[in-house]
Amino acid sequence: METDLNDYTVIKEGEAEILMHKKNQVFFNKAQVNNRDMSIAVLRAFISKRKQEHEAMLSKRARSSGKVVEKDVSEVSKEGDATENGNHNGKTNGEGEDGVASHDGPKEASKTTTYEPVRRELKPPRVLEALSASGLRALRYAREVEGIGQVVALDNDPASVEACQRNIKFNGLMSTSKVESHLTDARVHMLTNPKEFDVVDLDPYGAPSIFLDSAVQSVADGGLLMCTATDMAVLCGANGEVCYSKYGSYPLKGKYCHEMALRILLASIESHANRYKRYIVPVLSVQIDFYVRVFVRVYTSASEMKNTPLKLSYVYQCIGCDSFHLQSVGRSLPKHNSVRYQAGVGPVVPQDCTHCGKKYNMGGPIWSAPIHDQEWVASILNGVKSMKDRYPAYDKICSMLTTISEELPDVPLFLSLHSLAATLKCTSPSAAMFRSAVVNAKYRVSGSHVNPLGIKTDAPMEIIWDIMRCWVKNHPVKAQSPDHPGSVILSKEPSHQADFSRHVGSLSKAQVKKVARFLPNPEKHWGPKVRAGRQITSKHVSLIGHDAVNGHLNGHHKEEGAEEEEEEEEEPDMKRRKITEDSIASTTS
């Protein structure tokens, strides 16, 4: 059956073009161009890094076996191929039938040198896109990433698979088998193909939790797992019990909730990997627009897996002043030539907050180890800058990677300068002044890619509140009730005298060079879109408000239409904030 192009709109992104039906039959979100560009940048870095690691492994094997390589790689490969084909009858180079060096060969043949065995070729990485929809992502991988192998695109929706196959043909890739599209359940496919894919990409419509168990089994050792979560209302604390049931962690409603969402997702992936004696190493974790996206490498090691409790922590957050403290789930103790693992020592906080006297909420466990590999981040950023014209969302991902490259890697979560000022009911110091005070107190400080006002620092909360007390002394506030958290904090004299003089380390390199770090959305209503088969009219926009369409509600990223249907049934109080299927049907009919 011929395709009537009048029913479709041609969408071009990067080097790929797709046909999208005008009736929204297959899900497509223009805003995810940031996601796709970032994924391509990481995939290019992964292929380069994988090649380097392979070369290093071969070199290490050659050294450890005591063998000397006296010929270049091409000659060794040719000789290895000849040996494999039986041309030398199993003898080493230069040997005759007796196993003695032949005098007819070159002079080097009489030496006792043993050459490197056949060189194992590194196959191009196979990529699995578990939820392909229109197939745009798979097509961009195949057309834009050099050195990539086969891309397998899966979907359990017949309309999506039909659209994907149509787009493969439209891009001229049908005869190359570079991209394959299959109608199947991604979970079943991943379970029946353990360690078969070098890259697994999970970008579901909502929560990825149901795919994690099969995904960590499908990734090859040292492979890359790329995972997106768009259920930010759940991950940021609006429905803590739902988050615990899906991810095994309880979220807290702090200013750092979006970074906590990243760390909850990482902890969940690690938990699933541990069940199969595997563990993860994050290389990049980003919060973009209305979702979080993590890139982790997956390895197998029963001994390394024992370190997982050292990478996880519970979070205690004061309900009065928002001070937070982390408590490690486990600890390790050296014992002779081995290591002994024990439960973490706690609690790290008393019953009442030492700063304001209020109680604590406890959340987690979260991933408290580094969420980025700064070497990878630098490599990805350099790669993006060198191929500027090949990234439609270059400005956005470049600014984000720049900010990430300057984050403190070993400091989980962050402070909000405006939140500190709101607790004390005072005017806020400038970010440069506050950061200068922290640096002058001999502590490290950086920004956060999650929040322009976020401040990461290894300074304890005692120092932070002392800095704010010194600030208030010079900028008095109105008297509050004695039991107000701010009043309790200000009633204590600072034990550390803050120095607000401008420090050269208070500004990052990007700030000094005036490099853009946080860019506005390129157009209105830049956010999550409705499921395939549904349409939103101007009436719906007026019903839910522009903030909801953009994915923001009450300071948290809310997903209108991106929540799973079963969550709407479980959370009746959230129905007031959503467009129900009945209202959509009645309005669009």
C-alpha positions as CSV (number, residue, x, y, z in Angstrom):
1,M,0.0,0.0,0.0
2,E,1.4,3.4,-1.1
3,T,1.9,6.1,1.5
4,D,-0.2,9.2,0.9
5,L,2.3,12.0,1.8
6,N,-0.6,14.4,2.1
7,D,-1.5,12.8,5.4
8,Y,2.0,13.3,6.8
9,T,4.4,16.0,7.9
10,V,8.1,15.7,7.1
11,I,10.1,16.4,10.2
12,K,13.9,16.8,9.9
13,E,16.2,16.6,12.9
14,G,19.9,16.2,12.4
15,E,20.5,14.0,9.4
16,A,17.3,12.0,9.7
17,E,13.9,12.7,8.3
18,I,10.6,11.1,9.5
19,L,7.0,11.1,8.3
20,M,4.6,12.0,11.1
21,H,0.9,11.5,10.6
22,K,-1.1,14.6,11.2
23,K,-3.5,12.8,13.5
24,N,-0.8,12.2,16.2
25,Q,-0.9,8.4,15.7
26,V,2.7,7.9,17.0
27,F,4.3,9.8,19.8
28,F,6.8,12.5,19.0
29,N,8.1,15.3,21.2
30,K,10.1,18.1,19.6
31,A,11.4,19.1,23.1
32,Q,13.3,15.8,23.2
33,V,15.8,17.1,20.7
34,N,18.0,18.0,23.7
35,N,17.8,14.4,24.9
36,R,18.6,12.9,21.5
37,D,21.5,15.3,20.9
38,M,23.0,14.6,24.3
39,S,22.6,10.9,23.7
40,I,24.5,11.1,20.4
41,A,27.3,13.1,22.0
42,V,27.7,10.5,24.8
43,L,27.5,7.6,22.2
44,R,30.3,9.1,20.2
45,A,32.4,9.5,23.3
46,F,31.6,5.9,24.3
47,I,32.7,4.5,20.9
48,S,36.0,6.4,21.2
49,K,36.5,5.3,24.8
50,R,35.7,1.7,24.0
51,K,38.3,1.7,21.3
52,Q,40.9,3.1,23.7
53,E,40.1,0.5,26.3
54,H,40.4,-2.3,23.8
55,E,43.8,-1.0,22.6
56,A,45.0,-0.8,26.3
57,M,43.7,-4.3,27.0
58,L,45.6,-5.8,24.1
59,S,48.8,-3.9,25.1
60,K,48.5,-5.1,28.7
61,R,48.0,-8.7,27.6
62,A,51.0,-8.5,25.4
63,R,53.2,-7.1,28.2
64,S,51.9,-9.5,30.8
65,S,52.6,-12.6,28.6
66,G,56.1,-11.4,28.1
67,K,55.8,-11.4,24.3
68,V,57.5,-8.9,22.1
69,V,55.9,-7.4,19.1
70,E,58.5,-6.6,16.5
71,K,56.2,-5.9,13.5
72,D,53.5,-3.4,12.9
73,V,49.9,-4.1,13.5
74,S,49.0,-4.8,9.9
75,E,51.8,-7.4,9.5
76,V,50.8,-9.1,12.8
77,S,47.1,-9.2,11.7
78,K,48.1,-10.7,8.3
79,E,50.2,-13.4,10.0
80,G,47.5,-14.1,12.5
81,D,45.0,-14.6,9.7
82,A,47.4,-16.9,7.8
83,T,47.9,-19.0,11.0
84,E,44.1,-19.2,11.5
85,N,43.7,-20.4,7.9
86,G,46.2,-23.2,8.6
87,N,49.0,-21.9,6.3
88,H,51.6,-22.5,9.0
89,N,50.2,-25.8,10.3
90,G,50.1,-24.5,13.9
91,K,53.8,-23.5,13.9
92,T,55.1,-20.1,14.9
93,N,56.4,-17.7,12.3
94,G,59.6,-18.8,10.7
95,E,59.3,-22.5,11.7
96,G,59.5,-25.3,9.3
97,E,57.8,-28.7,9.5
98,D,60.2,-29.8,12.3
99,G,59.4,-26.9,14.5
100,V,62.9,-25.6,13.9
101,A,63.5,-22.1,12.5
102,S,63.7,-22.2,8.7
103,H,66.9,-20.8,7.1
104,D,64.9,-19.8,4.0
105,G,63.0,-17.1,5.9
106,P,64.2,-13.6,6.9
107,K,67.1,-13.2,9.3
108,E,64.7,-12.2,12.1
109,A,63.2,-15.7,11.9
110,S,66.2,-17.3,13.4
111,K,65.6,-15.3,16.6
112,T,63.7,-16.8,19.5
113,T,61.2,-13.9,19.3
114,T,57.5,-14.9,19.8
115,Y,55.1,-12.6,18.0
116,E,51.7,-11.4,19.3
117,P,48.9,-13.9,18.6
118,V,46.0,-13.0,16.3
119,R,44.6,-9.6,17.1
120,R,40.9,-9.7,18.2
121,E,39.0,-7.2,16.2
122,L,36.6,-4.9,18.1
123,K,33.2,-5.2,16.6
124,P,31.0,-2.1,16.1
125,P,28.7,-1.7,19.0
126,R,25.2,-3.0,18.7
127,V,22.5,-0.6,20.0
128,L,19.1,-1.4,21.3
129,E,16.4,1.2,21.4
130,A,13.8,-0.4,23.6
131,L,10.9,2.0,23.0
132,S,11.3,3.4,19.5
133,A,8.0,5.1,18.6
134,S,8.6,6.9,15.3
135,G,12.2,5.6,15.2
136,L,13.7,9.0,14.9
137,R,16.3,8.3,17.6
138,A,17.4,5.0,16.1
139,L,17.7,6.7,12.6
140,R,19.8,9.5,14.0
141,Y,22.1,7.0,15.7
142,A,22.5,5.0,12.5
143,R,23.0,8.1,10.2
144,E,25.1,10.4,12.5
145,V,27.3,8.2,14.8
146,E,30.4,6.9,13.0
147,G,31.5,3.4,14.0
148,I,28.2,2.3,15.2
149,G,26.9,-1.2,14.4
150,Q,23.3,-2.3,14.0
151,V,20.5,-0.4,15.7
152,V,17.6,-2.6,16.9
153,A,14.4,-0.6,17.4
154,L,11.5,-2.2,19.4
155,D,8.0,-1.3,20.2
156,N,4.8,-3.2,21.2
157,D,2.5,-0.8,19.4
158,P,1.8,-1.9,15.8
159,A,1.3,1.7,14.6
160,S,4.7,2.7,16.0
161,V,6.4,-0.3,14.4
162,E,4.7,0.5,11.1
163,A,5.8,4.2,11.4
164,C,9.3,3.1,12.2
165,Q,9.6,0.8,9.2
166,R,8.1,3.6,7.0
167,N,10.7,6.0,8.3
168,I,13.6,3.5,7.8
169,K,12.5,3.2,4.2
170,F,12.1,7.0,3.9
171,N,15.7,7.4,5.0
172,G,17.0,4.9,2.5
173,L,18.1,2.4,5.2
174,M,15.8,-0.5,4.4
175,S,18.3,-2.4,2.3
176,T,21.3,-1.9,4.6
177,S,19.8,-3.7,7.7
178,K,21.6,-0.9,9.7
179,V,18.3,-0.3,11.5
180,E,15.8,-3.0,12.3
181,S,12.3,-2.6,13.7
182,H,10.4,-5.3,15.6
183,L,7.0,-5.6,17.2
184,T,7.7,-7.1,20.6
185,D,7.7,-6.4,24.3
186,A,11.1,-4.8,25.1
187,R,11.3,-6.6,28.4
188,V,11.0,-10.0,26.8
189,H,13.5,-9.2,24.1
190,M,16.1,-7.9,26.6
191,L,15.6,-10.9,28.9
192,T,16.1,-13.4,26.0
193,N,19.2,-11.6,24.8
194,P,21.5,-11.3,27.9
195,K,24.6,-9.2,27.4
196,E,23.9,-9.0,23.7
197,F,23.9,-5.2,23.3
198,D,26.8,-2.8,23.8
199,V,24.3,0.1,24.2
200,V,20.7,-0.1,25.6
201,D,18.6,3.1,25.4
202,L,15.5,3.4,27.6
203,D,13.3,6.4,26.9
204,P,9.8,5.5,28.0
205,Y,6.7,7.6,28.2
206,G,6.7,7.9,32.1
207,A,8.6,5.7,34.5
208,P,11.4,3.3,33.3
209,S,11.1,1.2,36.5
210,I,9.5,-1.8,34.8
211,F,12.3,-2.0,32.2
212,L,15.3,-1.8,34.5
213,D,15.6,-5.4,35.6
214,S,15.7,-6.7,32.0
215,A,17.8,-3.8,30.8
216,V,20.7,-4.4,33.2
217,Q,20.8,-8.0,32.0
218,S,20.8,-7.1,28.3
219,V,23.9,-4.8,28.5
220,A,27.2,-6.3,27.7
221,D,30.1,-6.0,30.2
222,G,31.4,-2.5,30.0
223,G,28.4,-1.5,27.9
224,L,26.4,1.7,28.2
225,L,22.9,2.0,29.6
226,M,21.1,5.3,28.8
227,C,17.9,5.8,30.8
228,T,15.2,8.5,30.9
229,A,12.6,9.1,33.6
230,T,9.8,11.7,32.9
231,D,7.7,11.0,36.0
232,M,9.2,13.9,37.8
233,A,6.1,14.5,40.0
234,V,6.8,11.1,41.6
235,L,10.5,11.4,41.8
236,C,10.4,14.9,43.3
237,G,8.2,14.0,46.2
238,A,4.6,14.7,45.2
239,N,3.8,11.0,45.6
240,G,6.5,9.6,47.9
241,E,4.7,6.2,48.3
242,V,4.5,5.7,44.6
243,C,8.2,6.6,44.2
244,Y,9.1,4.0,46.9
245,S,7.0,1.3,45.1
246,K,8.7,2.0,41.8
247,Y,12.2,2.9,42.7
248,G,12.8,1.7,46.2
249,S,13.5,5.2,47.6
250,Y,11.5,7.8,49.4
251,P,11.9,11.4,47.9
252,L,12.0,14.6,49.9
253,K,10.6,18.0,48.8
254,G,13.8,20.0,49.0
255,K,15.1,22.6,46.6
256,Y,17.5,19.9,45.5
257,C,14.6,17.5,44.5
258,H,15.6,17.3,40.9
259,E,19.1,16.2,41.7
260,M,17.6,13.8,44.2
261,A,15.5,12.4,41.4
262,L,18.7,11.7,39.5
263,R,20.2,10.0,42.5
264,I,17.1,7.9,43.2
265,L,17.1,6.6,39.6
266,L,20.8,5.7,39.8
267,A,20.2,3.9,43.1
268,S,17.4,2.0,41.5
269,I,19.5,0.9,38.5
270,E,22.3,-0.2,40.9
271,S,19.8,-2.2,42.9
272,H,18.6,-4.1,39.8
273,A,22.1,-4.7,38.6
274,N,23.3,-6.1,42.0
275,R,20.8,-8.9,41.7
276,Y,22.9,-10.3,38.9
277,K,26.3,-9.6,40.4
278,R,26.6,-6.4,38.4
279,Y,27.2,-2.8,39.2
280,I,27.1,0.6,37.5
281,V,29.5,3.5,37.0
282,P,27.8,6.7,36.1
283,V,29.5,8.8,33.4
284,L,26.9,11.6,33.0
285,S,23.6,12.4,34.8
286,V,21.5,15.3,33.6
287,Q,18.3,17.0,34.5
288,I,16.9,18.6,31.3
289,D,13.6,20.4,30.9
290,F,10.9,18.1,32.4
291,Y,12.9,14.8,32.8
292,V,16.1,13.3,34.1
293,R,18.5,11.3,31.9
294,V,21.4,9.1,33.2
295,F,24.3,7.4,31.3
296,V,25.9,4.5,33.1
297,R,28.3,1.8,32.3
298,V,27.5,-1.7,33.5
299,Y,30.1,-4.2,34.7
300,T,30.0,-7.7,36.3
301,S,32.0,-8.3,39.5
302,A,30.8,-10.1,42.6
303,S,33.6,-8.5,44.7
304,E,33.0,-4.9,43.4
305,M,29.3,-5.3,44.0
306,K,30.0,-5.4,47.8
307,N,30.9,-1.7,47.7
308,T,27.4,-0.7,46.7
309,P,26.3,0.2,50.3
310,L,29.2,2.6,50.4
311,K,27.7,4.5,47.5
312,L,24.2,4.9,49.0
313,S,23.0,7.2,51.7
314,Y,19.9,8.2,53.6
315,V,19.0,11.9,53.7
316,Y,17.8,13.7,56.8
317,Q,16.1,17.0,56.0
318,C,15.0,19.4,58.7
319,I,11.3,20.5,58.4
320,G,12.1,23.9,59.8
321,C,15.3,25.2,58.2
322,D,15.8,22.7,55.3
323,S,19.2,21.7,56.6
324,F,20.1,18.3,55.3
325,H,22.6,15.6,56.3
326,L,23.6,12.3,54.7
327,Q,24.1,9.0,56.4
328,S,25.9,6.2,54.5
329,V,24.1,2.9,54.3
330,G,27.3,0.9,54.8
331,R,31.0,1.2,55.7
332,S,34.1,-0.8,55.1
333,L,36.9,-1.6,57.5
334,P,40.4,-2.9,56.6
335,K,41.1,-6.3,58.0
336,H,44.6,-7.7,57.4
337,N,44.8,-8.0,53.6
338,S,41.1,-7.9,53.1
339,V,38.1,-5.6,53.6
340,R,35.3,-6.1,56.0
341,Y,31.9,-4.6,55.3
342,Q,29.5,-3.5,58.0
343,A,26.3,-1.4,58.4
344,G,26.7,2.3,58.5
345,V,27.1,4.1,61.9
346,G,24.2,6.4,62.9
347,P,22.2,8.3,63.4
348,V,24.2,11.3,62.1
349,V,21.7,13.7,63.5
350,P,19.9,14.0,66.9
351,Q,16.1,13.9,67.3
352,D,15.8,17.7,67.0
353,C,17.7,19.9,64.6
354,T,20.7,21.5,66.2
355,H,20.1,24.7,64.3
356,C,16.4,25.4,64.6
357,G,15.1,22.7,67.0
358,K,12.6,21.2,64.5
359,K,12.2,17.5,63.6
360,Y,13.7,15.7,60.6
361,N,12.2,13.9,57.6
362,M,14.2,11.0,56.3
363,G,14.4,10.1,52.6
364,G,16.4,7.7,50.4
365,P,18.4,5.7,50.0
366,I,19.9,7.7,47.2
367,W,23.1,7.4,45.1
368,S,25.6,9.5,47.0
369,A,28.7,8.7,45.0
370,P,29.7,10.9,42.0
371,I,27.0,11.1,39.3
372,H,29.4,12.3,36.6
373,D,32.8,11.2,35.4
374,Q,34.6,14.5,34.8
375,E,37.0,13.0,32.3
376,W,34.0,11.8,30.2
377,V,32.3,15.2,30.6
378,A,35.4,17.0,29.2
379,S,35.6,14.5,26.4
380,I,31.9,14.8,25.5
381,L,32.1,18.6,25.7
382,N,35.2,18.8,23.4
383,G,33.5,16.4,21.0
384,V,30.3,18.6,20.9
385,K,32.3,21.8,20.3
386,S,34.3,20.1,17.4
387,M,31.1,19.1,15.7
388,K,28.9,22.2,16.4
389,D,27.0,22.1,13.1
390,R,25.8,18.5,13.6
391,Y,23.9,19.2,16.8
392,P,20.5,21.0,16.4
393,A,20.4,21.7,20.1
394,Y,24.1,22.7,20.3
395,D,23.6,25.8,22.5
396,K,21.6,23.9,25.1
397,I,23.7,20.9,25.5
398,C,27.0,22.8,25.3
399,S,25.8,25.2,28.1
400,M,24.7,22.2,30.2
401,L,27.9,20.3,29.8
402,T,29.9,23.4,30.6
403,T,28.0,23.8,33.9
404,I,28.4,20.0,34.7
405,S,32.1,20.2,34.1
406,E,32.4,22.7,36.9
407,E,30.3,20.9,39.5
408,L,32.0,19.5,42.6
409,P,31.9,15.7,41.8
410,D,32.0,14.5,45.4
411,V,29.2,16.7,47.0
412,P,25.7,15.2,46.8
413,L,22.8,17.6,46.6
414,F,23.0,21.4,47.0
415,L,21.9,24.5,48.9
416,S,19.6,27.2,47.6
417,L,20.7,30.7,48.4
418,H,17.1,32.0,48.3
419,S,15.9,29.2,50.5
420,L,18.5,30.1,53.2
421,A,17.4,33.8,53.0
422,A,13.7,32.8,53.1
423,T,14.3,30.8,56.3
424,L,15.8,33.9,58.0
425,K,13.4,36.3,56.4
426,C,16.3,38.4,55.2
427,T,17.5,39.8,51.9
428,S,19.7,37.4,50.0
429,P,23.4,38.1,49.5
430,S,24.6,37.9,45.9
431,A,25.8,34.5,44.8
432,A,29.4,35.9,44.4
433,M,29.5,37.3,47.9
434,F,28.1,34.1,49.5
435,R,30.5,31.9,47.5
436,S,33.4,34.2,48.4
437,A,32.5,33.7,52.1
438,V,32.6,29.9,51.7
439,V,35.9,30.0,49.8
440,N,37.4,32.4,52.4
441,A,36.4,29.9,55.1
442,K,38.7,27.3,53.3
443,Y,35.9,25.2,51.8
444,R,35.1,24.4,48.2
445,V,32.1,25.7,46.3
446,S,30.5,25.3,42.8
447,G,27.2,25.7,41.0
448,S,24.8,23.0,40.0
449,H,23.4,22.3,36.5
450,V,20.0,21.5,38.0
451,N,19.3,25.0,39.4
452,P,20.9,28.4,38.6
453,L,20.6,29.3,42.3
454,G,22.0,26.0,43.5
455,I,25.3,26.0,45.5
456,K,27.3,22.9,46.0
457,T,29.8,23.0,48.9
458,D,31.6,20.7,51.3
459,A,31.2,23.3,54.1
460,P,29.1,21.9,57.0
461,M,25.7,23.5,57.8
462,E,27.2,25.1,60.9
463,I,29.5,27.2,58.7
464,I,26.7,28.0,56.3
465,W,24.4,29.3,59.0
466,D,27.3,31.2,60.6
467,I,27.9,33.0,57.3
468,M,24.2,33.9,57.1
469,R,24.2,35.1,60.7
470,C,27.1,37.4,59.9
471,W,25.2,38.6,56.8
472,V,22.1,39.4,58.9
473,K,24.2,41.4,61.4
474,N,25.0,43.9,58.6
475,H,21.5,43.6,57.1
476,P,19.0,43.4,60.0
477,V,15.7,41.8,59.7
478,K,12.3,42.3,61.4
479,A,11.7,40.4,64.6
480,Q,9.8,37.1,64.2
481,S,8.1,34.8,66.7
482,P,10.6,33.2,69.0
483,D,9.8,29.7,67.9
484,H,10.2,30.5,64.2
485,P,13.2,28.5,62.7
486,G,14.9,31.7,61.6
487,S,14.6,33.3,65.0
488,V,16.1,30.3,66.7
489,I,19.0,30.3,64.2
490,L,19.7,34.0,64.6
491,S,19.5,33.8,68.4
492,K,22.9,32.0,68.4
493,E,26.1,33.9,68.0
494,P,28.3,32.8,65.1
495,S,31.4,30.8,66.0
496,H,32.9,31.6,62.6
497,Q,33.3,35.2,61.4
498,A,32.5,35.3,57.7
499,D,34.7,37.2,55.3
500,F,32.7,38.5,52.4
501,S,35.6,40.0,50.5
502,R,35.5,39.0,46.8
503,H,37.6,35.9,46.2
504,V,38.9,35.0,42.8
505,G,37.6,31.4,43.3
506,S,34.0,32.6,43.8
507,L,33.4,32.6,40.1
508,S,33.7,29.6,37.8
509,K,35.7,29.8,34.6
510,A,32.5,29.9,32.6
511,Q,31.3,32.8,34.6
512,V,34.6,34.7,34.2
513,K,34.5,34.1,30.4
514,K,30.7,34.9,30.4
515,V,29.8,31.6,28.8
516,A,26.1,30.9,28.8
517,R,25.2,28.2,31.4
518,F,21.4,28.4,31.6
519,L,19.4,29.1,28.5
520,P,15.7,29.8,28.2
521,N,13.3,27.5,26.4
522,P,13.4,28.1,22.6
523,E,9.6,28.5,22.3
524,K,6.4,28.6,24.3
525,H,4.9,25.4,25.8
526,W,8.3,23.6,25.6
527,G,7.6,20.5,27.6
528,P,5.9,17.1,27.7
529,K,3.3,16.3,25.1
530,V,0.2,14.2,25.2
531,R,0.2,10.5,24.4
532,A,-0.1,9.3,20.8
533,G,-3.8,9.3,19.6
534,R,-4.7,12.3,21.7
535,Q,-4.8,16.0,20.8
536,I,-4.8,19.1,22.9
537,T,-6.7,22.2,21.8
538,S,-6.6,25.8,23.1
539,K,-9.4,24.9,25.5
540,H,-7.2,22.4,27.3
541,V,-4.4,25.0,27.6
542,S,-6.8,27.3,29.3
543,L,-8.0,24.5,31.6
544,I,-4.6,23.4,32.9
545,G,-2.7,26.6,32.5
546,H,0.5,27.4,30.7
547,D,2.7,26.3,33.6
548,A,1.2,22.8,33.5
549,V,1.7,22.6,29.8
550,N,5.3,23.6,30.3
551,G,5.7,20.9,32.8
552,H,5.9,23.0,35.9
553,L,3.6,23.1,38.9
554,N,4.2,24.3,42.4
555,G,7.9,24.5,41.8
556,H,8.2,20.9,40.6
557,H,8.3,19.5,37.1
558,K,4.8,18.1,36.7
559,E,3.9,16.1,33.6
560,E,0.5,16.8,32.2
561,G,-0.5,13.7,30.3
562,A,2.9,12.1,30.9
563,E,1.8,10.4,34.1
564,E,0.9,6.8,33.8
565,E,-2.9,6.1,33.8
566,E,-2.7,3.8,36.8
567,E,-1.1,6.6,38.9
568,E,-4.2,8.8,38.3
569,E,-6.3,6.0,39.8
570,E,-4.0,5.6,42.7
571,E,-3.8,9.3,43.5
572,P,-7.4,10.8,43.6
573,D,-6.1,14.1,44.9
574,M,-4.0,14.6,41.8
575,K,-7.1,14.4,39.5
576,R,-7.8,18.0,40.1
577,R,-4.5,18.9,38.4
578,K,-4.8,16.7,35.4
579,I,-6.9,16.5,32.2
580,T,-8.7,13.2,32.5
581,E,-9.4,11.0,29.5
582,D,-13.1,11.9,29.7
583,S,-12.5,15.6,29.5
584,I,-10.1,15.2,26.5
585,A,-12.6,13.0,24.7
586,S,-15.5,15.4,25.3
587,T,-13.5,18.4,24.3
588,T,-12.0,17.0,21.1
589,S,-15.2,15.4,19.9
